Amino acid sequence: MDKNHFGEGSKTIWTDKKRILGMPISFTRYSLVENSEWTKLFIKTGILSTTIDEVNLFRIYDIQSFQSLGQKIFGVGSITLFSKDITTPVITLYNIKEPYKIRNMLAEKIEQARAQKGVKIGEFY
């Protein structure tokens, strides 16, 4: 995604594509972007018509990792995020490279976003 979409002062922390047989040849892109006011995860899908979903990281309350035997062979895995976002309560990052490293990075960024917004996990229930 173009930096102009995210606004002035935004910084892309991580980006990847959904991979097929370990190759980034799909039309699904994932981006983690932050600026001074927010940190968001963007999921862009499609080539002719495009859909962009986004979720504020402070709304994510749980993370699940999965790596099948086939994914292990190709060095990819999937991460499922559960959020209190109305339009995207479950977000799955399919077949991304270095899934455990990305999971840990997301967990850290989620905690930072909660601290920045002053949100505690108990406020979700």
PyMOL commands that set and color helices and strands:
alter all, ss='L'
color gray80, all
select helices_A, chain A and resi 3-5+57-59+69-74+99-117+121-124
alter helices_A, ss='H'
color red, helices_A
select strands_A, chain A and resi 11-17+28-34+39-45+51-56+60-66+76-83+90-97
alter strands_A, ss='S'
color yellow, strands_A
deselect
rebuild
show_as cartoon
